[in-house]
Amino acid sequence: MARIKVVQLASTLGYDEVPHAGGRYLSQWTRTVESDADLTVFVPGTRTNREAALQPGAPQCVVPLGLTPAMTRRQAAMNRLSLNLDTWLRRFDPGMPYLPLVAELLTSRSARDALRSADVIDLQWADSIRLLRLVQSINSRAFVSGTFHDVLSQSLSRRPVSGRSSAVRRRFLTWQARRHERRMVDRLDEVVVFSDKDAALLDHPPHARVIRPPLGLGAPVEHRPGEQETVLVVSYLSRPENDEAAQWVLTHVWPDVVVDHPQARLRLVGKGASEVLRERSAGYPSVEIAGYVEDLPAEYRRATVVLVPVMRGAGVKFKTVEALLHGVPVVTTSVGAEGVGGAELFVRCTDSAAGMGAAISDVLRSPSDHQERADRAQQWAWSLYSVDTFDADLRKAWPS
């Protein structure tokens, strides 16, 4: 039987060592789809994506659209103009499609031919889903799936504000995103979300399918913390919400923890730490910014407790699920737990600095008292977030 043809449009690429959660999702997505189908991936032609396309584990056929490497001054000027225009317009519409990609999609015959020949067109993230009308005008017979990694209207509604005008702007952007979401959901053949919570935010469309991210790799390993008191935070620190959360912990949570546990260590793992975060952490000998690490499972094995302190954002927090999969006791916020599961999975779910510090101290004082709960949460997480479950769910999602 002939293999189906799949074209994916995404803002970024997945590959073996990609440092952010969305990329890790796409990495396994690519492995599953390429085993069954002929896959072509369209991404914005940024330097980051062109370099990612050369990494091990990247899709076999990647087509960067827009921002062709400049050969002349005129081409360089056009690249700068399109980038500047995209940046300016995005202030008024954060979920808009990437402008240089749209321009080349409209002018490239080979790109349109690839879309016309597709049996399935897969749109990842809000900006690609916004291209739905365009891709359907090019290919009206393809099955079109849209994956909402998070619900943008919820994410925008949680943006911090600094005055009346800022609050008004946030309300407008949230309303605008919600309007686009409703229109796109109605036109898609399938809506993919990572949690029941996100399906509810999209009003439970009948063609919605929950496909949980494939975060359980290999087999579950029993967790038994080492002798050192280690509090682990894992996040892509260049994202503003993760940077803010880490700084909040250093200012409001960690000072009280080290009073009770002077030997405790706070380890921040993930790329992109800001200079402000580095300067602030330098004042604490007990805090280490580890950056990107080659062996993340080893970090979880050494951890006494995992902290997920994020206060804003949307979607399922992969770092929360990963901590559960590794069997480590977890202290998190309501946003960190959102879309994952109930309070019974965590040592404590709290947005209070005092409550968070008390929960961390409780685990450090007696880790064994919390391990049984963590073991049950680990079993639960593996039943839902394994690669095998993901592969089966993804294969059932599309027409054969």
N, C-alpha and C positions, 0 to 999 in steps of 0.2 A: 504494500500500500504506500502511496506517495506521502512523503513527509509534508506537514502543513508549513506554510510560510508565515512567520511572525515578524512584525515590525514593532519595535518599541521606541517610544519617545520619552526621554528622561533628562533631568537637569544635570545628572552626574552619573558616573560609572561605578560598578562594583568590580572588585578584583581581590586577590587573596589577602593582601595586607592593608586593605582600605581602613582608614582610622576612624570613620564615623558610622553610626548605626544604620542609616539609610543605605550606605554603600555595602554594608555587610549583608543586608537583606537582598539587595540586587545581585550580589555575588552568588548566593545560593540559588536565587531565581534563575540566573543565567545557566548554572550547571544543570538544573532540572529541565529547563526549556530546550537547551541545546542537545540534550540526549534524545529528544522526541521531535524536534522541529528545526527548520532552517531559520536562523535568527539574524536580523539586522537591527542594529541599535543606532538611532539618531540622537546625538547630544549636541549642545552648544559647543562651538569650536574654540573654546577657551584653551589657554595653555595648560591649565590643570587637567582638562579632559583629554587633550592630545597626549599628555604624558601618561595619564592613567590607562589609555588604550594600549600602551606598550608594556604594561605590567603583567606579571603572571596571573592567570585567572580571569583576565579581562575578556569580554565577549570576543568571539573570533572575527566578527564583522562589525566594525564600528565606523559610522559615518559622521564626522564632525561637520556641523552646519553653521556657517557664518564665521566671521573673523579669520578668513583665510590668511595664513602668514604673509605679511606684506612683502612684495617684491619691488614696489615703487613707492615714492612719496605719496602719490595719489591714493594708493591702496591703504597705506598707513593712516592717512588722514581720514579716509572713509571708516576705517576700523575705530578710530578714536571718536568720530562723530556718532556712530551707531552705539558705541558703549556709553558715551555721555548722555545720549538721548534715552537709552534704556534706563540708566540710573535715575535720570530726572523724572521720567514717567512713572517709575516704580514707587516714587514717593506718594503718588496719588492712587496707585493700584498695585499693592505688593504681590498679588497673585497673578499678574499679567504674564503671558508667555514671553520668553526671551526674544527680544526684538531682532538681533542678528540672525537667529535660527529661523524665525518666521520669514524674514526677507529672502533667505536662500531657499527655503522650502517653496516659496512662491516662484522663484526664478530657476530652480534646478530641475531640469527634465529627468535626470537619473533618480533624484529623490522622489519625485512624483510617480515615476514608473515603479519604484520599489513599493510605494504605498498602494498603487493600483493593483499590484500582484499579490498583496497580502491577504491571507485568510483570516488572520487575527491582528488587530492593532491594539497595542497595550500602551496606556498612558499612565506615567508615574508622576505623582505629586500634582498639586493644584495648577502650576503653570502649564504643564503638558496637557492636563485635562481640559484646560481652557482652549486648546487647539481642536476640540472635538468637532465643531462645525466645519472647520477647514478640512480635516482629514475625511470626514464623511462626504464632503463635496467632491473630494478626489476619488474616494472609494466608498460607494454606498452599500456594497454587499458584504464588506468585512464585518466580523464580530468584533466590537470595540469594548474593551475593558478599561476601567479607570480605577487606579489604586490611590486611595486617600491615605497617605502615610500619617497624616493628622488632619483634623478639620480646621482649615485656616481661619474660619470665622471665630472659633473658640480661641485659637492662639492670639488673634488680634484683639479680642475682647479682654485679654489679660495683660496687654501691654501696659507698662507703667505710664502714668500721666503726671504732668507737672503744671497744671493750671487749667482754666476753663477751656481755652482754645484747644489745648491738647486733648482734653476729654471729649470735646465735640468731634475732633478729627478721628479719635479712636472709634466713636460711635458710628461715624460715617463709613470708615473703612470696614468695620465689622458688618454693617448692613450691606455694603456693596459685595463683600465676600460671600455672605449668606445668599444673596440674590443669585450670584453666579453658581454657587453650589447647587441650588435648587434646579436651575436651568440645566446644568450639566447632568445631574443625577437622572432627570427625566429623559434625557436623550441617550444615555449610555445603555449598552446591552447588558453590562454587568458592572456592579459597584463592589469593589473590594475594600474592606476595612480590616484593621488589626484587632478590633475588640467590639463587643456588644455596645459599649459606651459610645463609640464613634458611629455605629449604625443608628443609634438613637438620636444622635446629634443631626444626622441626615434624614430624620423622620422615618426610619425603618423602611426604606424602599423595598418592595417585594423581590427585586433582583439583586439585593445586597447579599454578599457572601463574606463571612468572617474567615479570614485565612491568617492564622497567627504566625508571626515571624519565626524563622527557623534558627533559634538561638541555642538549642541543645545539640552540641557537636560531640560525636563519639558516644560515650556511655557515662551515666552518673557515677561520681566518685564520692565516697563517704568523706565528710568534712570533719576534721578534728583540729581545732586551732592549736598553734604552737605556743611556746611559753611567752613570747613577747606580746605585749598588749598593742595590737595594731588596728587602727580604725582606717578603713579603706574607702576612698571616694574615686569612682571611675567615671569619667565623662570627657566629652570632646570640649575642652576648656575654651576653645576659641568662640564657641557659641555664647552670645551675651547672657542668656539665662543661666548657663552653667558657670560662667565667670562670676555673675552676681551671687549665685548660691554659694560658691566657694568662699567669696569674700565675706558673706554673711556668717558663715560658719566660723571663720577666723575671728570675726569681731564679736559675735554674740554667743557662740556655743563653746568653742574650744577652750577659752580661758578658764571656764568653770570646770571643764573635764580634767584639765591637767592639775588643778588644785587637788582634786580627789585622787588622781592617778598620775603622779609626776613621771612615771616611767612610760606612759602611753605615747604612741607615735601616730600622727595623722599623715597618711600617705595619699597624695593626689596624683592619680594616674590618668594620663591622656594628653594629647597634643594641644598646643595653642595657648598655653598659659600667658596671660597679659603681663606687661611690665608692672602694672599696679598690683596684681596678685603676687607676683614674685617679690616685690618690695615688701608687701605686707607680711608674707610668710617668712621673710628673712628675719623678722623680729621674734620668731618662735623657733628655738632649736629643736623642738619636738615635731616640727612640720617639714615634710619633704615633698617637693614637686618632682615627681619621677619622670614626667613627660610620657612619650610613647614607649611601651615596653614590648619586647618580642614575645614574652611568655606570660600572657594575661592569666591563664589558669593558675600559675604559680602564685600570683598576687592574691587570688582568692583563697588558695590553700593556706597561705600565711596569715590571712586576716582573721581577727577575732570578731569583728562586726563590720558590716558594710553600711555606709551612710549614703542616702540618696536625698540631698537637701533641696532639690529644685523647687522653686516657688511659682514658676509660670511656664507657659508652653502648652502644648496639646499633644494628643496621641499617646500611644503606649510607650513608656520609658523603658527602652531595651535594657538599660543598666540595672533596673529593678529586677526584671525577669532573669537576667544573667546571674545576679547575686543569688536568687532563689535556686536556680539550676545548679549552682555550686554548693548549695547546702549551708550557706553562711547566714547567721542571724542578721536581719535587716531592720534598720531604723530609717523611716522615710517620712516625707510630707504627704499631704492629701493629693497633691499634683503628681508626686512620684509613684503613688499607689494607684492612680486613676487608670481605669481600663485594665488593670492587672488582676486584682482579686480583693477579697475582703480582709478585714483587720486581723483575722486569725492567721494570716500568712506572715505577719510582721511582729517584731518585738514591740514596736509602737509606731503608730501613724499619727504624727503631730506637726502642726505648723508653729508651735511655740518653741522658742530657743531654750527655755528652761526645761520643757518637757523632753526635748531632743537630747539635751545634755544629760538629764537624769537617766534616760533610757540607755544612752551609750555607757554611762558609768555603771549601770546595773549589769550590763553584759560583761564589761571588763572585770567587774568584781567577781562574777561567777558565770563563766561562759557555759559550763555544763548544764546549768539550769535552763538555758535557752536552746540547747542543741536539739532536743526532741521536737520542738515546734519547727525548727529549721529543717529537720529531716522530713517531716510530713510535708512541708511546703516544697521541698525538693522533689519528692515523688509526684506531687500535684503538677509542678511546673513541667516535669519531663513528660507527663501524659499529654500535655497540650502543645509544647513548644519544641518538640524534637524535629529533626530534619525529615525523618520518615513520615511524620504526620503532615508536615508542610508539603512534601512531594506529593503525597496522596491527595491532599486538598487542592493543590494547584492543578493537578492533572484532571480532577473532576470538574474544575471550574469552566474549562473551555470546551467548545464543541469538538468532537473527534473527527 
